[in-house]
């Protein structure tokens, strides 16, 4: 969600910047504004990566529940999710509300499974994880991919304009060097 908002802001940046006095009047201003824009986009980009990482985690948990013996699979899955949350906190990048909620739902399902009859029947749990968690995370990641692609295309257009400007400047310097002195 954040990625989509920031992508829209990036695409609308020329219009937005034109309305405010903080426009690039020279190349130093342009460099400063681009640095500021990067700092503003970084949290959204981090969130998109975190959502992809959360999808990969839940997919690996689902795979573990399919491939391993039931009791071992539940324990391994719970440990993997706890480690994921702990690593995010240690890195100083706590999980977004949506990603934390997705992981907590799976943790709760698996914790409840441990309290039920043993060995647990994991098929209904896997189905619930697939339909309630994986599908939603996949949708979010695919949406993020589209937005990231749009951001990349905008940056490629900027790269093209910068290359054209550099080429024009190089030609101007070359032309000025060939002028003979009187």
N, C-alpha and C positions, 0 to 999 in steps of 0.2 A: 504494500500500500504506500509506504513512504517513498519507495523507489518510483512509483508511478507519479506521485506528486512532484518529486524533484525532477523527473524527466520532463514533465509538463513545464516546470519552471525554466529548465534549461532551454527547451524549445521556444519558450516565450521570452527568453532573456533579452534578445535584441529589442523587443517591444517594451519590456519592463524597464530596461536600462535607458531607453530613449525618454521615458517619462520622468526620470529622476536626474538631478544634477550630478550624480556620481557616475558620469560617463567617462570613458577613457578619452582624455584630451590629447594624450601622447602615449608613446609605447610604455613608459614607466607606469602610467595609470592602467593601461591594458594588462600589464604583467601583474599588478596589484589586484585588479579585479578578477583576473583568472585564478590567482592564488586564493582569493576569498571564496570564489565559486567552488573551487575544489574542496575547501574546508567545509562548505555548506553541504556539498553532495556526499562527502565521505561517510557520515552516519547512515545515510540511505543505502549506500553501496555495501557497507558492512552488514546492514540488516538483510539485504538480499543474499549475501553469502551465508549468513547465519541460517536463513530459511532453507537454503540448499543443503547446508550441513545437517539441519534438523531432519529434512526429508531423508537424507542418506542414513542417518541414525535410525529413524523409525523403520526404514526399509531393511536395514541390517537386523534389527530386532525381529521384524516379521520373518525374515529368512531363518533366523536362529530358531524361532518357534516352529518352523516347518521342518528343519533338518535335525535338530538335536532332540534327545529324550526329554519328555515334558518337564520334569522337575529341574533338570540341569538347564534347560532352555529358559525357563522362567527366571531362575537365579542369575544366569548369564545376562539376560536382557535387562533385568533390574540394575545389575552392576554397571553395565554399559551406559545406561541412561544416567545413573548417578555420577559416573565419571565425566560424562559429557557436560553436565550442569556444573560440576566442580571445576573443570578446565576453563569453562567460560567465565566463571566468577574469578578464578585465579588470574586470568588474562585481563581482568578489568573490563570485560565486555559481557555484562549480564544479558541473559536471554530476553528477547522482546516478550511482551505479554502473550502474543499469539503462539510463539514457539515454545515458551515455558508451559503454556496451557496444553498444547499438543502432547508434549512429553509427559506431563503430569497425568493426563487422561490415560495414557498407556500404562504408566507406573501404577495407577490405581487399579486398573483392570487386572494387571498381573499380580498385584498384592492381594486383591480379593480372591484370585484364583488359588493362591497358596493356602488360603484359609478354607477352601472348599474341599470336596472329596478328592482323594488321591488315588492314583495319578489323575491329574486334571485332563479334561478333554479340551485341547487347545484349538480345535477347529472353530468353534463359535467365537473365541477370543480373536483368532487371526482374522476372521471375517469382519468382526467389529472394528479392529484396527485398520484393516484395509479400507472399509467403507467410510469410517468416520475420521480417520486421521490421514492415511496415505493419500486418499483422493483429494482431500482439501489441500494438503501440502503440495501435491503435484500441481494442482491448479494454480496455487500461488507462485510456485517456482516457474511454471511456464509463462504466466503473466509477467513475472519479473524478467524472464529472458527476453520477451518482446520489448519491454521498456528499456532494458539494457542495450538491446540491439539498436533501438531508436537513439539512445544516448550516444552510442558508438558512431552512428551515421552522422549525428550532429557534429561530433568531434572530428570526423573525417572531412566534413564540409569546412570546418574551421581550419583544419590542416591544409586543405586545398587552397583556401584563401591566403593563408600564411605563406605557402610555397609560391603562389603567384606574386605576392608582394615582395618576397625575397628575390625572385627571379627579376622582377621589374627593377628593384634596387640595384641588383648586380649589373643589369644592362646599363642603367644610368651611370654607375661608377665606371664601367668599361668605356662608355661613350665619352665621359668626361676626361678620361686618361688619354684618349687618342687625339684630343684637341691639341694642336700645336701652339706653342707659346709665340706671341708676336715678336 
